[in-house]
Amino acid sequence: MGDILITDDERDIRELISDILKDEGFSTRVAANAEQCMSEIESEKPALMILDIWLKDSHMDGIDILKKVKREHPEIPIVIISGHGNIEIAVAAIKQGAYDFIEKPFNIDQLMVVIRRAMETSRLRRENQELRRADGPPAEMLGESTIFRTMKSQLDKVTKSNGRVMLSGAPGSGKEIAARYIHANSNRADAPFVVVSSASIDPERMEDVLFGRETKENGIEQGLLEQANGGVIYFDEVAEMPLGTQSKILRVLVDQTFNRVGGTEKVQVDLRVISSTNRDLDAEIAAGNFRQELFHRLNVVPIAVPSLAERRDDIPMLAEYFIETFNRTQGLPLRALADETRAMLQTMPWPGNVRQLKNVVERVLILGDSSEPISARELPAQENHVEEDGRVVLSGALATLPLREARELFEREYLLTQINRFGGNISRTASFVGMERSALHRKLKSLGVVTSSKSGARVAHVNADGEEE
């Protein structure tokens, strides 16, 4: 449940509240002044604080403590009590983030109602934090290919440091998973991991979202930087961040402090920064779209996250992992991969990388026959294509056949395409494909292709006597 820290300079009051709460089953600690209060918090964060505004012989009063605790531990609810209460003090406390305000002498029933509500708030905040952490991509890194193991080795080297990391790679390649892996294996694993989706936040709202806001009407509204205090802030696709915001983030990285929008008081944070990009930041700097000083601050440890095309050996393992995950989380059928399917998955182009593979697996599990292994024909139809480096990427049934059958199938389809392209004209086809006319005739006959100047070409079906049916 967590304990309750009671801070009051009057011994009778703090012991009375403590005894009442213990009788109700709560665990308590007490502090007589600001120094003891802050020491108790540093020793172990309480689930709830009951804090007197006026503290004799202390260098901070209750409002000062309230501000400091809400800045450093915003998740802790604080109930303010005072024997000198008035509406101005109550409003000031609430604006600074207090959960509620109770005036001395207090009614015990009223006190318990507020305490129980505040403790429930504390519980819900803890659960929400855990859910937010669990809601993102898993931090598990799966792969056995050489390029993947090299990348994972680099991640392992930076987990225990506080060095800033810049992850580069194509969309969907798993940059956020890599960032979460660093966080999960660091000494900040129990602290927040907060994602800043630079591309999805309205540029006009970026500073409110990052730094928070202070207004008379709503008091303090924390931004993402404050929410990440003590943990990791992850700038996803940082190249999308507006230039004006970039300069302010640079200042945060230098000083670890900032002002909320509309606020005058400096907010101090302890953050580890991880960034990612799918762009060439050198080109963005040259084009004036990204601040060079910010790049140097963020790019302390650059790590490249490989695309799925660079780690094709890992594709069957990843597909099986997604099958197990969807079975566990959505109740989708637990299906095996046929050998031909494993081969085809490894030949498909995957421009959307790991994210696309995950989507394909989910679609197949939803639409397919749950009683059979996943077959190659259930995968999205693909066309053979040539990549920029000149390498042909095979797909469809061609990728699953033995060499002789694949060669015959390719030659037949290729020549059918060319003959039809030239309207059945063998001379023009032979010239284009680089063969003698007679050699092309022999090849077409061996492949069972018949031609016509009117209809182009088709595959002939030949019977056992060698005659066309």
Buried (B, 14 or more C-beta within 10 A) or exposed (E): EBBBBBBBBBEEBBBBBBEBBEEEEBEBBBBBBBBBBBEBBEEEBBBBBBBBBBBEEBEBBBBBBBBBBBBBBBBBBBBBBBBEBEEEBBEBBBBBBBBBBBBEEBEEEEBBEBBEBBBEBBBEBEEEBEEBBEEBBEBEBBBEBEBBBEBBEBBEEBBEBBEBBBBBBBEBBBBBBBBBBBBBBBEBBEBBBBBBBBEEBEEEEBBBBBBBBBEEEEBBBBBBBBBBBBBBBBBBBBBBBBEEBBEBBBEBBEEBEBBBBBBEEEBEBEBBBBBBBBBEBEEBBEEEBBBEBBBEBBBBBEBBBBBBBBBBBBBBBBBBBBBEBBBEEEEBBEBEBBEBBBBBBBBBBBEBBBBBBBBBBBEBBEEBEEEEBBBBEBBEEBEBEEEEEEEEBBBBBBBBBEEEEBEBBBBBBEBBEBBBBBBBBBEBBBBEBEBEEEEBBEBBEEBBBBBEEEEBBBEBEEEEEEEEE
